[in-house]
Structure formats: C-alpha cells, structure tokens
Amino acid sequence: MLAKQLEKQGIGKRNQSPVANVSNKEEFETGSDVNISAPFNFQHKYHVQVDPSSSTGFTGLPPGWDGLLQQANITKKEALEHGDAILDILRFQQEQGCEPQLPTAQQASMEAKMAVQFLNENPADHYKMPPKSIGQGGMGTIYRGTKDGKDYAIKKLALSKQTDLPALQNEIAMMKTSAHPNVVEYFESYMFDRCLWVVMELMDGGSLTNLIQKRKEFTEEEMAGFMKASIDAIAFLHGQGRIHRDIKSDNVLINSRGEVKIADFGFCVQLTQEKDMRQSMVGTPYWMAPELVRGQTYDQKVDVWSLGIMLIEMAESEPPYLREQPLRALYLIATKGEPKLKQESKYRGTFMDFYHKCLNPLPAKRATAAELQNHPFLACASSPEHLAEIINSNKK
C-alpha cells in the first residue's frame, strides 16, 4: 500500500529520468537504529535518523523529502513504526532516479522570463507618487504610490549599460512566483525613463532591523512571533526548491497589522537539476553559514543558520562579530562553531534548543525549516495583535 501511495506521487515510475547529477556517489548515512545496506546516489552525505520529536518522524532527510512523505500520507506514527521499510522504499526509488523533481536550468530561465513582463509606460500615470522617497532598498529608492485608495511601495532602480537585467529579472520572478502570506507581494513592473519601477506591497512598519534598534529588548514570546512568520516563509521557499541566501532582519519587513514578511530576493536562486547544490559566496557576511564562508557546497540550510543569527539580533540587538572587521568576522564564523549568547542562563530550555538546532555548524545536523515549524519554542509566539502593538508604539 505504501509503495502505491509513493507511486501516485510520481516517485515510483521507473521510466522517469534522473533529476540530479549523481556521477559522484557518496554514502547516505543513517543513524545506528536504522539499517540501510546500499548507498544513495547523492552529491553529499545526509544523516537520516528516526526521531520521535520531528514532524515527519525523521531528521536529516534530503531537501524535498519532507514534502514527499506528506504528499504520500506517510504519518509520523508510520515512520516511527516502520522507519526501516520507509527508508528502504525511498532508497529504492532514489536508485531508480526518482529524487524530488527540480526544473532544468533552461526551464527555470524560461519560467523567470514568462513570470516577468515590463510595462513600457510611465508609472506616474497609474499611481500617485509624492516626490519624497520613503526609504532605500536593494540598490533602489522606495516611493509610496497610491492607486484606487490603496498604498503600494514602488522601488525605482536606475538602469545603465552595467545593469544586470537578468539578475533583476530573477529577483522579480522569485518574488512573483513565491506568493505566500509571509512573503512581500509583487504586483507589476514598469520600464520607463531609463529606470525600472517595481510595484510591491507596502509594509508600513519598515524592517525588523529598525524595530530592533528602537526596542532593544524583546520577550521570548515576541521573538518567537517574528521567527514563526519568517520560518513559515522560508519553509515555503525551500519547498519550492529555492534558497533565499540573504536572510537578516533588514530583509524581514513588518506592518501596522503585526504581519511579518520576507523581502529582497536579490540573492534568491532556484535550484535546478544541473545545480542542486550551490558554491557561490553570496549574502551578508555576518549572517553567513560556516559552509558558505568556506566556499563549500551548500544547500537550503544556509537560510536556517541565518534565521538563527537573526534570533541573536533580537536577543542582543546585533549579530555576532558585528564589531569585527568583515574578514575577521568571516574567519570567526568559519572556525568558532556555534555563536555563544552573552547570557544563555536567562533563556528557557525551548529557546536554547531552538537556538542550537538553527546554529549547528554541521549542516547535516542542522534542522530544516520544515522541522523548525513544529518546534515547541514557536508555540509561545506572540499574536499578530501583540506584535502590531509593539510595532506601532515604536514607529517614528
């Protein structure tokens, strides 16, 4: 019955072509309580264990497998009772070349082009825009625009011969095709007067960074509130086979309704069959994961590390090593392992467990965003109404 369920989800058909470059065979490691006799054809090692505390019953699953288990209606109870059998089936299917489907690079490029259309019109003909800007963001200037009684954020980017239009197109496509309650909504784009104008949802509370600088101190419940929304957004992106790669409080926007949303997709990438691991060094240094700093191949767990650093921002008002020179900060990130809180004893056990799961320096042992969604720490999250109170009380 289980095999039939998997087959219905498209992972049991032998005539499917492989969806990842598997020329370099490495072991698929499992915990001592799970016996897997043959290796998986993955490009790096995954350490899978049966874990009663996780949402799926497993930890260490490769990216995308959490979703496959859910789609196949494999319950946590089944995973705990029949872990060996389930992993054997998944191993068998993987050896048939049935890894979670990723688009080809050509498909991803085509989807980006189809997702974004630049209107060759003056945005001022459609939106009322005061000449004074309301902020800066991602190498552009942000204006407030009003249309039919609704306010929008309009980002203006000057274009030149050096402008990387494909990169801008990728950023817009990632935002447009990432519709989620905790992702800033994209509406449309204009190409006018040698500028690109991008119309987005207006988040009138600004960035989480501004709130951190003003408030200085948050309760664990408030930190959990901001983290829960951020993790929901990141888990969604990861489920789409994407990596944000620049998670930090500057790129988490808030509004007067207590909503929390991820923004700035300038570094976001779509994983493809040809490149299901990344090696480029992008992001903001102080939030970078150790494997990224060292130029090693990395996956979606770099976003989880950055979320952990953002938790430190809320707890201590700034990320670790911010007072250090960037190069030394990179060295410390690469060599010091998990960052240490200044006053660990003041935090509850659930907070510290969440902290450790985000900031394990070994990617294989670091939690996934999907696993963190069900962490007990987030159960104490403040309501949007309470977040709205502190956001509005700290506005200019």
N, C-alpha and C positions, 0 to 999 in steps of 0.2 A: 504493500500500500504506500509506504514511504517513497519507494522508487517511482511509483506512478505519479505521486504528488510532485516530485522533483522534475519528472519528465514534462508535466503540464506547464512548469515554469520555464521550459526551454533549456534545461541543463542536462537532459538525458538523451539527446539526439546525437547519435554517433556521426552523422554526416555534417555536423557543424564544423567549420574551420576554426583553428586555434585563434584566440583573440589576443595573444600576447607573445612577445619574443621569448621563447623558452630554450634558446640554444645553450644557455649556461645553467646546467642543472645543479641545484643545491638542495640540501635536505629540508624537509618540512618537519620541524621538531615538534614533539608533543611532550606533555607532562608525563611524569612517571606512572600516573594512574591511567593513562590512555596508551594503548599499544597500536602503533601504525607501522607496518612492516616495510612498506615501499615509500620511496621519496616522492614528493610533489615536484612538478616542474616549474618552480617559482624562481624569480630572479634574486630573491633574497630570502632569508630564513624567517619563518613565522613559528612562534612557540605556542601551540594550542593546548589549552588545559580545560577540563571540565571544572566549572566554577559556579557553585550554588548562588553566589552573590551577584552574578551578572544577569543582565536582562535576557540573554539567549541561553544561558547555561554553559557558555564557553567564554574564554578570554583568549586573545591572541589570534583571532580569525583574520585572514587577509581582508583588505578593503573590499566592501561589497557583499561579503558572505553573510553578514548580519541580515541584510535585506532579503537575500535568497532564502534564508531559514524562515523569515517571517512570511514571505510570499508562499512558501511551501507548507505553511501552517504547522511547522515543527515547533512544538511548545517547549518551554523551559523544562517542564516535567519530563517530556520525552527525551530531551537532551541529557538530563541527569540520569535517567534510567537506561538509555541506550546510546550513550556517548560514543562508544567504540564503533557501533554499527553505523551511526550517522556520519562519523568521520571517514569510515571506510567507503561509504557511498560517495561522499564528496570527493575523496581521493580518487576513486574510480572515475568519476565524471571528469575531474580535472585532467586525468591522464588521457581522456578522450578529447581534450582540448575544449572544455566547456567552462572556462573561467567566466565570471560575471562580464557581460558584454560591455565593451568600450567602443566608441566610434573610432574609425580610422582618422588619421590626420587630415586627409582630404575631406572626409565627411564633416569633421569639426570645423574646418575652414569654411566650407560651403554653408554650414548652418549659421556661422557667425555673420557671413555676408547677407544671408537671407533674413536674419533677425534684425538687421540694422538698415534703415533707409534714411538718408539725409534729405530733408526737405530744403529745396533751394528758394527759400523765402525769408523775409525779414521777421524774426520772432516778435518784434515790437508791433507788428500788425495783428498779432494774435494774443499777446499778453501785455498788460500794463506793467512797465518796469521803471521804478524810480531810478535816477542815475547813480545814487549812492549804493555801493555794494554792501552786502551783509556779512561777507567773510571771504576767506581764501580756502582753496582745497584742491589737492591733486594738480598743481601747476595751473590752476584756473581761478577765475574770480567768480564769486557766487552773488547772484542778484535775486531779490524777491520778485516774483511775477504773479500777477493776478488775472484770472480768467473766469468769467461766469461766477464771480463771488468766491472762488477758491484760490488759495495761495499755493505757489509752487516755488521750488528752488531751481534757478536757471544758472547753469555753470557755463561760463564763457572761456573758451580757450583760443588764443591767437594762433593762427596757422602760419607756417613758414616752410621753406624748402627742407628744413631739417626735421619737420614734424613727422613722427612715425604714425601715419594714419592707420595702418593695420593694427598697431598696438591700441590706438584709441577705439578702433572698431571692436577689438577683442574685449576691451573694458566695458563698452556699452552692451555688447552681445551677452557677456557674462551676467550683467545686471538685468537685462531684459528677460533672459531665459532662466532667471533664478527667482521667479515670483514666489514669495513666502511672507507670512506675517511679520517676520523678523529680519527682512531684507528690504532696504530702501527701494521704493518702487520707481521704475523708469517709465516715462511717458512717450517722449519723442525727441528728435534731434533736428537742428537746422544748420545748414551751411550757408553763411551769409557774411559779406563784408570781410572776407579772409579770416573768418572766425567760425569755430564750431560751438553751437549753443545746445546744451543738453538739459532737457527739462525733466526734473525729478521731484519726488515727494519732498515737501518741506518739513524738516524736523526742527521745530522752533526752540528746542532746548539746547541746541548745539551738540557738541561732542561730550562724551563721558569724561574726557580729559579736563574740560572746563569745570565740570561739577566736582571732580576730584580735587582740583586746585582750590576751589572755593570752600568745599565742605571739610576737607582734611581727614575726617573720620567717619567711617561707616560701621553700622552694626553687621553682624554676620548675616542676619536676615536680609538686609539691604544688599550686601554683596552677592548673596545667593540670588536675589531678584534680578540683578543685572547679568549675572553669569548664566542663569537659566535661559533667558531670552537669547543670549549670544550663542550658547551651546546648541539651542534648537536650530538656529540659523546655520551654524557650521555643520551640524549633523545632516541637515538637508543638503547643503552644498556637497558634502562628501558622498552622500547617497546618489548624487548626480555625476559622480566621478570627477569632482573638481577639488582644487586646493586654493584657498584664498591667498595665503603666503604673506599677508601683511596685517594680521590681527593685532590690534593695540587699541588703547582707549580713544585715540584720535579718530579711529575709523569705526567707532561704535557711537551712533547718534541717538539722541533721546528727544522726547517731546513732552508737551504740557499734559498729555493724557497718560503719561507713565509708560509709553511704548519705547522699546529698545530695539534698534535695528542696525545691522551690519551695512557698511558702505565702503566705498573706494575699492573698486575691482581692478585697479591698475595692474596688480601683480597676479590676479587670479588666472589660473590655467585650467584647461580641460585636458584631463588625462586621456590618452588615446592608446590604441593597440600598439603603435610603434614606440610610445613613450609612457609606460605606465609607472615609471619612477622618474624623478627629476634630479638634476645635478647642478642647475644654475644657482648662483648665490644671489637671492633677491630678498627683499623685506627690509625691515628696520633693525639695525644691529642689536639693540638692547633687548629685543623681543625674539631674536633668532634662537632656534633649537640647536643643540650641540652638533648634531649630524649635518645641519645646514652650514654652520660656521666652518666646519672642517672640510667642506666640499664633497661630502659623501652623498651617495644616492639617498633620497628621502621620499617620503610619501605624505599622506594627509595628516599624519600625527605631528607634523611641524606646527599645524594650526592649534593642536591641543596644548603643546608646550606654550605657545604664545598666549593662549587663554589663561594658563597658569601664571604667566608673567603679569597679565592684566589683573589677576586676583591680587598679586603682590602690590600692584599700583593702588588698588583700592584700600588695601590693608596698611600700606606705608607711604602712600602719596606719590611714589615714583617707582620705576622698575629697578632691579638690581644693577649695580655698576654704572648708573647714570652719571655719577660724578667722575668716572674714569674716562680717559681718552678712548675713542672708539676702538682702536687697535688693541689696547689692553683689555677693554671690555670683551672683545671677541676671544682673546686668549683665556680670560677668566671663565667665560661661558663654556669654552671647549674643554677646560681642564678641571674645573671645580665641582662638576656634577650638579646635583640639585641645589638651587639657591637656598640660603637659610633666612628665615624670618628673624627679625630682631627680638621679638618676644613671642616665641612659639607657645609658651605656657598660658597665654591669655586666651587661646582659641580652643574650642571644643574639639572632641575627637573626630567628629564627622567632617569638620572643616579641614583638619590636618590630613585625614585620609584622602579627601578630595584633592587637596594640595599635592600630596605625594603622587597620586595617580596621574595628575596632569604633568608633573615635572620630573618624572623618572628619566634620567639621562639616556637610558637604553630604550630606543623606540619600540622594540619587541615587547617590553614590559610596560610601556606607557599605555594608558587607557585610550580607547577610541571615543570620539564624540558621542556616538550612539550609546556606548556603555555609560558614559557620564550623565546622560539624560535621566537615568533612573537612580542616580546616586542619592543616598539619604540626605546629604548636605542641602540639596536643592529643594527638599521637602519643606524646609523652613523659609523659603523665599518670600520676601515681602510682596504684597499685592501690587498691581499696577496703580491702584489708587494711592497707596502709600508712596510709591516711587514718584508719582505725579506731585505729591505734596512737597517732597524734598527738592524736586526739580524746579518747581515753580517758586519755592521760597529762596532759591539760590540764583534766580535769574537776575540780570542786570536791572 
